[in-house]
């Protein structure tokens, strides 16, 4: 299986679909990535499932 997996999500600010490339070899991770459309900072949380595919959640950077 390829360690780099493209994942499509929707920006929590503008709602536009964006594609993230997830490095599954890193395991669980959290990072900030700017939206490719509106440039606002998105908090990305990644969990690698048992089948090796990433489960990705995105939210506003200031969301609690």
C-alpha positions, 0 to 999 in steps of 0.5 A: 500500500502506498504510504501517501494517500490523497484524501478529499475533505471540505474546508470548515471555513468556506466549505470548498472541497480540498485534497490533502495528502496524508503520510500514513507512515507517520501514524496519528498526527495533528497539524495546521494546514491552510485551505487551498481556496480561502487560505484560512488555517485548518486543524487536521487530525489524522488517525490510521485505521486498522486497514492502513487507510487514514481517517481525517477530521478537519475543524476551525483552528480556534474551535474547542 
